[in-house]
Amino acid sequence: MSTTRVLPLLLSCLLGAQASAATVGGHDFPDRISVPGVGTNLRLSGAAVFDRNYVPFYAAALYLPVSVRSSEQLLSGMSPYRMTLVWQIPALDAGRVDEYWRKAFTDAAGADRLPRIRSQVERFIDIFDDARHGQTVLFDYIPDAGMRIYIDDKPAGQLAGVEFNKALTSIWLGESAPRDFRTALLAGVAAQ
């Protein structure tokens, strides 16, 4: 990931107590949002562009309640959040989308955890078809309800299970995620 894309956003997030609205990858992300089942208290923590082979793959923004004060708290699966993902690639067929998610889950979950969540990973992958530039995917995690997924504002699926959702969150925020990307998404948590 290009440091030049992440540093301006990271600096602006660190300078204020709250992250302000951001434009990343040509997409505007508001500073606050309302999520059904959570309410209007989700604030922008950070946003970044995920590059794959030095090509912008997707822009992402992480929204958290003010009560989340650490990445560990978020990765525990006990805090709600929204991850907004906007595809940056011109187009990606369903087979390549499946390939991306399979590798991402394998890297994030590791060999020990992956067999325990394999059926949920397969259900997750079945939700996605072709990806196109500008397509928006919302991942709304509510601990009691699980992960609700919306594609272009239409409900696409829901998956319960803390262990599955911890693996999904780790794709973006775990040790296998690119450090600059993870740091930019968590900038609002670091600034508290």
N, C-alpha and C positions, 0 to 999 in steps of 0.2 A: 504494500500500500504506500502510496506517495505521502511523505510526511507533510508536503506543502498543502495537501487537502485537509489534513487533520489538525495541524497546529493552529490555524486561525480560529476554528471552532472550539478547540480545547482551551485556548487562551481566553476567548470570550466567556466560556462557561466557568472558568476558574476565577475570573475577575468579579463575578457577581455571586450573591448567595444562591440565586436561582438561575438556571439556564434560560436564556431568552430564546425567542423563535429563531430558527436556523434555516438556511438554504444550503442544501448539500446535494451534489449531483444534479443540480437544476430543479430540485424539488423543495418546496417550502414546508417546513414542519412547524406547527404552532407550538407556543410555549406551554399551553395547558390543553387538556382534552377531557372529555367525559366518556367513560366506558360503562356500558350497561352492567349492573351488578357490582360496580365499584364506586361509581359516582364521578364527580367533577374534580376530584382532588389529584389527578395524575398530572405530573409536570414533566417537561422534557429534561431528561438527564443528559443526553448527548446524541449526536448523529455523526455518521461517517459513511464513506463509500468503501464497500468491500471489493477489492480487486482480485481477479483470478488470472494468473499469467500476465499481469500488468495491464489488464483490460478491465474497465469498470464493469462489475457484475451486478451489484445492486447497491442502492442507497438504503440505509437503515437508520431508524430513530428509536430510542428507548424511552418509554414513559414510565414513571414510578410514583408511588405515593410518597409524601414527605417523610413518612415513617421509616422508609428504607434508608439505612445509614451505612451499609457496607455491601460489597459484592458477595460476601459469604452469606449474608442474610437473604439476598436475592436468589443465590444458587441453592439455598436450602429447600426451595419449593414451597415456602410458607408465606410468601408475599406476592400480591397481585402485580401485574405489569402489562404493558402493551409494547410489542415490538412491531414497528411498521417497516415493511420492506417494499421497495419500489425497484423493479427490475430495470437495469440499465442496458443490458445487452439488447441488440436489435431483435433477436428471436432465438428461442431455444426449444427444440422439439421435446416431447414428453420423455423420450428415452434418456436424453441428456439431463433433464430436470431430475428424473429418478436417480440417475448416476450421481449427480451432485449431492442430493439428500442422503443417499446410502453412504457415500464416503464421509460426509459431514457427521452423520450419526456414529459411524465406526470410529472416527477420530475422537469425537466428543465423549462417547460412552465407554470406549475401551473394550477389550476382549472379555473382561469379567462381567460387565453390566449388560452388554449388547444382547446376549441370549435371553435374558430375563424380560427385555422389552421388545423383542423382535416382532411379535404380532402387532403391537401398537405402531412400531416403525413402518410396517407394511401397510397398515391402515392409513397412516399419515401420508405415505408416498402415493397411495391410491387417490388421494384428494387432488393431486396436481396433474394438470395436463401440460400443454405447451405453455411456455412463458414468452411474453412479448414486452418490448420496451414500454415503460410507463405503467405496466400492470402493477397494481398495489395489492399486497397481501398483509392482512392484519392478524397478529397473533395475540389474543387476549387471554392471559392466564389469570384464573381466579381459583385459589387453592381448593375451595369446596366444590367447584364445578368442573375444573380441568381447563384444558386449552381449547378455546373457541377460535376457529380459523375462518376468516372472511377473505374472499378474492373479489376485488373490485366491488366492495361493499355488499356482496352477497354471501350468506352463510354457506360455508363449504364443508365444515366438519367440526366435530368436537371429540377430544380425546382426554379421558381422565387418567389419573395415576401420577402420583408425585414423582416416582422414579423416572417415568418417561419424560415428564416435563422438566426435570432436572437435567436430563440428557439434552433435550432440545435447547434449553437455556444455555447450556455449556457450549453449544455450537457457536454462539456469538460471544459468550462471556467467560468461557472456561479456558483452561491452559492451552488447548489446541487452537484457539482463535488467535488470529494475528494480533500482536500486542498493541500496535497503534490503533487498530480498529476497536479492540476491547477497551482501551484507555479512553478513547473519544466517547464511546457509548456510556461509560461510567463517570464521565467528567463531573456531572452534577452530584454524584455520590461523594466523589473525592473532595468537592468544594465545600461540603457541609462541615 
